[in-house]
Amino acid sequence: MWQSVGLTLLVIVATLVCALLFMLFGWYVVWQLFLSKFKFLRELVGDAGTPQAETQPSEPKDERTANAPSRSRPKTARQRVASPEST
């Protein structure tokens, strides 16, 4: 009797371990192939190692935005109407 209970518990535990290992392996594969590309998900997981493809373009981009005078579009001729004070 104790052998059948022990065998049943062993089968249940082995099944749970196999399912957990399968899920962890699947998560790892999907992370490596797809999910690690998203900065938001890397921040949630706390992954400090970022892909080099993203870090290199972001640095010159920051420098360009720092040197840019403003982000507003230049006004068209219609928008540049003389103010009432200048007349």
N, C-alpha and C positions, 0 to 999 in steps of 0.2 A: 504493500500500500504506500509506504513512504517513498519507494522508488518511483511510483507513478506521479506522485505529487512533486518530487524533486525534478523529474524529467519534464513535467509540464512547466514548472517555474523556469527551468533552464531554457526551454524552447521559447517561452515568452520573453525572457531577458535577451536571448540571442537574436530574436526577431526585432526587438526594440533597438538593440545595438546596431544591427545591420541597417535598419531604416535610418537611424541617426547618421551613420557613416555615409550612406547614400546621399542624404540631404546635404551634409557638409561638403562632400565631393562636388555635388551639383552646384552649390553656392560658390565654391571656389572657382569652378570652370566658368560660370556665368560672370563672376566678378572679374576674372582675368580677361575675358573676351569682350565684355560689354559695359558692365556697371562702373568699372574704375575710370571710365572716360568722363564721368559726370562729377564736377567739382563739388556739387552739393552733397552727393552721396559719400564722397571721400571725407568731407568735413563731418558728416554724421558718424561715420565709422571711426574717425580720428586717424586716418592714414596720413602720416607725415610725408611719405615718399610720393612726390607728384611726378607724373610723366614729364620728361624733358621737352617734349614737343609743346607742352602748354607753357612751361616756365620761360622758355626763350622768347616766344612772341609777346608775352605779356609785359616783359621788361621794356622793350622799345615802345610799346603802346603807352605805357605809363609815362615815359619820357616825352612822347609826342603830346599827350594831353596836358602835361605840366607846362610845356612851352606854348601851347595854343592860347591865343589871347581870350577868346570867348567861344561859346558853343552856339550862339544865336546866329541865325541866317542874316545875310545882308538884306537891307530893305530894298524893295523895288522902287521904280520911279513914282508910282502912284502912292506908295506908302511914305515917300519923302516929301510930303506936302509942307510948305513953309508954315511955320507956327505963327499965330496971330501977333506975337510980340515983335517979330522981325519986320512986319509991314508998317 
